Amino acid sequence: MFRNRDLVKIFLLSIFSRYKRGKATRAEQKLVEKFFDQVEAKAHNRPTSDLSKIKSQMKKEIDRQLAGKQTVKYPFRRIFMPAAAILLIFLTFSTMVNWRGWFDDHSFAAGKKTQNGPTLTVGNLQYANLLDSVPKEARYLALNEEKVLDLSAMQSAHAEDSLIITNPTKTAFAVLLSDGTIARLASGARIAYQWNEASPVRKLRMEGKVSFDVAKMERLGRNIPFFVETAIQQVAVLGTVFTVDANSRAEHSVHLHEGSVRLSHHTSHDQVLLRPGQTGFVAADNPRIYVASAGANKQKLMAWRKQQFYFDDQPLRDVMTELSEWYGKDIVVQKSVQNLPITGIISRYKQLEDILDIIQMTNTITYYEKKGVIYVGLK
């Protein structure tokens, strides 16, 4: 198990090492300065000469640690540890992304919400409470004992306008679109869809939670793809059944029931192909998509949400494969240590070497880099 004190040690040393070499980022420079400011704040009752001595000793100790020498005890230890904690807190917050909602910049007009029933907006036309009455071009159908509002004729009559459906009720509401796709809107969900027979693609925007039964379409022997967009992800499908949950502004998910979908991140453009039974998770502040299979370890998902690696007795080869994929670096693991079990939770640092140092410190392995390839073997 990785020890917290070892994690803090490597974390601090890597920052001070970059600061000493003049390679620290502006944010890291500010944090190191904040570190010393906090030391001064903790020592405000000490004489000026004593404070200068403390800062001098601290800098010497940092240089000693960077040179790999043994740590010695100092009278300012009680000051150093609270300051280190403050530094870690500030660094954590500095890496968070201040994300603005996609719908703030890519909003679409919606009909006035009402608690009486779902609403529909088509161009300048607005229809309230679709449970009581529907436009003349629309009608209710019973499909497999499910009540579905058929909007296909209405969409054909308003080919240049988006159909915007909002469901403020507490029950799901199903609609049939002009391409044969069925969308089931959960409570509070909203969709905007526009498509005509001349369009090369089908595209729908949504918020909330919506399940789809997408109809397969072809033109001249080529499939017409169906795209579902939320604030932070895009789902590309050819003919499948899936559910998109975009209730949270920070994290969205897609669960695939049948067929296949390609999930992509709006910001990082990371892509994954989901198989039936899998769920893909996309976060605004995480560049990678997390894929969980049925019955997957929930701790691993929680770690992904916190931008951490989670290893629970995983073979070293699997750990290195995950690190290689995340950092885009080739890693070769010797056979003698491939099955070495690794357990721990580690933050996804910007530098791969920080992760490897922690693993090396707590296990009987070592590593070196040669011509851009990292080799891991027995210590």
C-alpha positions in Angstrom: 0.0 0.0 0.0 1.3 3.4 -0.9 1.9 5.5 2.2 0.5 9.0 2.4 3.8 10.4 3.8 5.7 8.9 0.8 3.2 10.4 -1.6 3.6 13.8 0.0 7.3 13.5 0.0 7.5 12.7 -3.8 4.9 15.3 -4.5 6.7 18.1 -2.7 10.2 17.1 -4.0 9.0 17.1 -7.6 7.7 20.6 -7.3 10.7 22.0 -5.5 13.0 20.2 -7.9 11.4 22.0 -10.9 11.4 25.3 -8.9 15.1 24.9 -8.2 16.0 24.2 -11.8 13.9 27.1 -13.0 11.4 24.8 -14.9 8.4 25.3 -12.6 5.2 26.6 -14.1 3.9 30.0 -13.1 1.3 28.3 -10.9 4.0 26.2 -9.2 6.2 29.3 -8.7 3.3 31.0 -7.0 2.6 28.0 -4.9 6.2 27.7 -3.7 6.1 31.4 -2.8 2.8 30.8 -1.0 4.5 28.0 0.8 7.2 30.3 2.3 4.6 33.0 3.0 2.7 30.5 5.1 5.8 29.6 6.9 6.3 33.3 7.7 2.7 33.5 8.8 3.1 30.6 11.2 6.3 32.1 12.6 5.2 35.7 13.0 5.9 35.5 16.7 9.5 34.6 16.2 12.3 37.1 16.1 13.4 38.3 12.6 16.8 36.7 12.9 15.2 33.4 14.0 12.9 33.5 11.0 15.8 34.1 8.6 17.6 31.2 10.1 14.5 28.9 9.7 14.1 29.9 6.0 17.8 29.3 5.4 17.6 25.8 7.1 14.5 25.0 5.1 16.2 25.8 1.8 19.2 23.7 2.8 17.0 20.8 3.6 15.2 21.0 0.3 18.6 21.0 -1.5 19.7 18.0 0.7 16.5 16.1 -0.2 16.9 16.8 -3.9 20.5 15.5 -3.7 19.2 12.3 -2.1 20.8 12.9 1.3 19.2 11.7 4.6 16.7 14.0 6.3 17.6 15.6 9.6 15.3 17.0 12.2 14.9 20.8 12.5 13.2 23.0 15.0 10.8 24.3 12.4 9.2 20.9 11.8 5.9 21.9 13.3 5.8 24.9 11.0 6.9 23.0 7.9 4.1 20.3 8.0 1.1 22.7 8.2 2.6 24.8 5.4 3.1 21.6 3.3 -0.6 20.8 3.8 -1.6 24.3 2.7 0.6 23.9 -0.4 -1.1 20.6 -1.3 -4.5 22.2 -0.9 -3.6 25.1 -3.1 -2.1 22.9 -5.8 -5.2 20.7 -5.9 -7.4 23.7 -6.5 -5.1 25.1 -9.1 -5.5 22.0 -11.3 -9.3 22.2 -11.2 -11.0 23.5 -14.4 -13.5 26.3 -14.2 -16.0 24.8 -16.6 -18.9 26.7 -18.1 -22.0 24.8 -19.1 -22.2 24.0 -22.8 -25.8 25.1 -23.0 -24.8 28.6 -21.8 -22.9 29.0 -25.1 -24.9 26.7 -27.3 -28.4 27.2 -25.9 -31.6 26.5 -27.8 -35.0 28.1 -27.2 -37.5 26.0 -25.4 -41.2 26.3 -24.9 -42.5 27.6 -21.5 -42.2 24.8 -19.0 -45.3 23.7 -17.2 -45.9 21.1 -14.6 -49.1 20.0 -16.4 -47.4 18.1 -19.2 -44.7 18.0 -21.8 -44.3 20.9 -24.2 -43.3 21.3 -27.8 -41.8 24.2 -29.7 -41.5 24.3 -33.5 -40.2 27.6 -34.9 -42.5 30.3 -33.5 -45.1 27.8 -32.5 -45.5 26.6 -29.0 -47.7 23.8 -27.6 -48.2 23.4 -23.9 -49.4 20.2 -22.1 -49.1 17.6 -24.9 -51.0 15.1 -22.6 -54.2 17.1 -23.1 -53.9 18.1 -26.8 -51.4 17.8 -29.6 -50.8 19.6 -33.0 -53.0 18.5 -35.9 -49.9 16.9 -37.6 -49.2 14.8 -34.5 -50.9 11.8 -33.0 -50.5 9.2 -30.3 -49.6 5.6 -31.2 -49.4 2.4 -29.2 -46.1 0.7 -29.9 -45.5 -2.5 -28.0 -48.0 -1.4 -25.4 -46.2 1.9 -25.0 -47.9 5.3 -25.6 -45.7 7.2 -28.0 -46.3 10.7 -29.5 -45.7 10.5 -33.3 -44.1 13.7 -34.5 -42.9 12.4 -37.9 -45.6 14.1 -40.0 -45.1 17.4 -38.1 -41.4 17.3 -38.6 -41.8 16.7 -42.3 -44.1 19.8 -42.5 -41.5 21.9 -40.6 -38.3 20.5 -42.2 -36.3 23.8 -41.6 -37.2 24.1 -37.9 -36.0 22.2 -34.9 -38.5 20.3 -32.8 -37.8 21.0 -29.1 -39.5 18.8 -26.6 -39.4 19.4 -22.8 -40.7 17.0 -20.2 -41.2 18.7 -16.8 -43.5 15.9 -15.5 -42.4 13.1 -13.1 -43.0 10.3 -15.6 -41.2 9.4 -18.8 -42.5 10.7 -22.1 -41.8 9.0 -25.5 -41.8 10.6 -28.9 -41.4 9.1 -32.4 -39.1 11.2 -34.7 -39.4 11.5 -38.4 -36.5 9.1 -39.0 -38.2 6.3 -37.0 -36.1 6.9 -33.8 -37.9 6.7 -30.5 -36.7 9.0 -27.7 -37.9 8.5 -24.1 -37.4 11.7 -22.0 -37.1 11.2 -18.3 -38.3 13.8 -15.9 -36.7 17.2 -16.6 -35.2 16.2 -19.9 -35.2 18.2 -23.1 -34.2 17.5 -26.7 -33.9 19.5 -29.9 -34.0 17.6 -33.2 -33.9 18.7 -36.8 -33.6 16.5 -39.8 -34.8 16.2 -43.4 -34.3 13.5 -46.1 -31.5 15.6 -47.7 -29.4 15.8 -44.6 -26.2 13.6 -44.6 -26.4 13.1 -40.8 -29.0 13.1 -38.1 -28.2 15.2 -35.0 -30.0 15.7 -31.7 -29.0 17.9 -28.8 -30.2 17.1 -25.3 -30.0 17.7 -21.6 -31.2 15.6 -18.7 -31.7 11.8 -19.1 -33.0 10.3 -22.4 -33.2 6.7 -23.7 -33.0 6.1 -27.5 -34.1 3.4 -29.8 -32.3 4.6 -33.0 -33.6 3.5 -36.4 -31.1 2.4 -38.9 -31.1 4.5 -42.1 -29.3 4.1 -45.4 -29.0 6.2 -48.5 -27.3 4.8 -51.7 -26.0 1.9 -49.7 -24.4 4.1 -47.0 -25.5 4.4 -43.4 -26.8 7.8 -42.2 -25.2 8.3 -38.8 -27.1 9.5 -35.8 -25.4 11.9 -33.4 -26.5 12.8 -29.8 -24.7 15.8 -28.3 -24.6 16.9 -24.7 -22.6 19.7 -23.1 -19.4 17.6 -22.9 -19.8 14.6 -25.1 -21.0 13.3 -28.5 -22.4 9.9 -29.2 -22.3 8.5 -32.7 -24.6 5.6 -33.5 -25.7 3.6 -36.5 -28.7 1.7 -35.1 -28.9 0.8 -31.5 -30.5 1.2 -28.1 -28.8 3.3 -25.4 -29.4 5.7 -22.6 -27.7 9.1 -22.1 -27.6 10.7 -18.7 -26.7 14.4 -18.8 -28.4 15.5 -15.6 -25.1 16.5 -14.0 -23.3 19.5 -15.6 -19.9 18.1 -14.6 -20.3 14.4 -15.6 -22.4 12.6 -18.3 -22.7 8.9 -19.1 -23.9 6.6 -21.8 -25.2 3.1 -21.2 -25.4 0.8 -24.2 -28.1 -1.8 -24.3 -27.8 -3.0 -27.9 -25.6 -2.4 -30.9 -22.6 -0.1 -30.7 -21.9 3.5 -30.2 -18.7 5.7 -30.5 -18.4 8.1 -27.6 -16.2 11.2 -27.9 -15.1 14.0 -25.5 -15.9 17.5 -26.7 -12.8 19.0 -25.3 -10.0 16.4 -25.4 -11.5 14.5 -28.4 -10.8 11.2 -26.6 -12.9 8.4 -28.2 -14.1 5.0 -27.1 -16.3 2.3 -28.7 -18.8 0.9 -26.3 -20.1 -2.7 -26.4 -23.5 -3.8 -25.1 -23.6 -3.7 -21.3 -20.9 -1.1 -21.0 -21.3 2.4 -19.6 -19.0 5.3 -20.7 -18.4 8.2 -18.3 -17.3 11.7 -19.5 -16.3 14.5 -17.1 -15.8 18.1 -17.9 -12.5 18.3 -16.1 -11.1 14.8 -17.1 -9.7 14.4 -20.6 -10.1 10.6 -20.7 -13.3 8.6 -20.9 -13.9 5.9 -18.3 -15.6 2.7 -19.5 -17.2 0.4 -16.9 -18.6 -3.1 -17.7 -21.5 -4.7 -15.9 -20.5 -5.5 -12.4 -17.3 -3.4 -12.5 -15.6 -2.3 -9.4 -17.3 0.9 -8.2 -14.1 2.0 -6.4 -12.4 2.3 -9.8 -15.1 4.6 -11.1 -14.9 6.8 -7.9 -11.2 7.0 -8.4 -11.6 8.1 -12.0 -14.1 10.8 -10.9 -11.4 12.1 -8.5 -8.7 11.8 -11.3 -6.9 9.0 -9.5 -5.5 5.7 -10.5 -7.0 2.8 -8.5 -5.1 -0.5 -8.3 -6.3 -3.4 -6.2 -3.8 -6.3 -6.4 -3.5 -5.7 -10.1 -0.5 -7.3 -11.9 2.3 -4.8 -12.6 2.0 -5.4 -16.4 -1.7 -4.2 -16.3 -0.7 -1.2 -14.2 2.0 -0.2 -16.7 -0.4 -0.8 -19.6 -2.8 1.7 -18.0 -0.1 4.2 -17.3 1.2 3.8 -20.9 -2.2 4.5 -22.4 -2.8 7.5 -20.1 0.6 9.2 -20.7 1.2 8.0 -24.2 4.5 6.5 -23.3 6.0 3.1 -24.3 6.7 0.9 -21.2 8.3 -2.5 -21.3 8.0 -4.7 -18.2 10.4 -7.6 -17.6 8.8 -11.1 -17.2 10.2 -11.5 -13.7 8.0 -8.7 -12.3 5.0 -8.8 -14.7 2.8 -10.5 -12.1 3.9 -8.4 -9.1 0.6 -7.3 -7.4 0.2 -3.6 -7.1 -2.3 -2.0 -4.7 -2.9 1.7 -4.1 -4.6 4.9 -5.1 -2.5 7.5 -6.8 -3.3 10.9 -8.2 -2.8 11.3 -11.9 0.2 13.6 -11.8 1.3 15.5 -14.9 4.7 13.7 -14.8 4.8 10.0 -15.4 8.1 9.8 -13.4 6.3 10.9 -10.3 4.0 7.9 -10.5 6.9 5.5 -11.2 8.9 6.9 -8.3 6.0 6.1 -5.9 5.7 2.6 -7.2 9.4 2.1 -7.1 9.6 3.4 -3.5 7.0 0.9 -2.2 7.9 -2.2 -4.3 11.0 -4.2 -5.3 11.2 -2.7 -8.8 13.2 -0.1 -10.6 13.0 1.6 -13.9 15.0 3.5 -16.4 14.4 5.3 -19.8 16.3 4.7 -23.0 15.5 6.2 -26.4 12.1 7.2 -25.3 11.1 3.8 -23.9 10.7 3.1 -20.2 12.0 -0.3 -18.9 10.7 -1.7 -15.6 12.5 -4.6 -13.9 13.5 -6.1 -10.6 15.4 -3.8 -8.2 
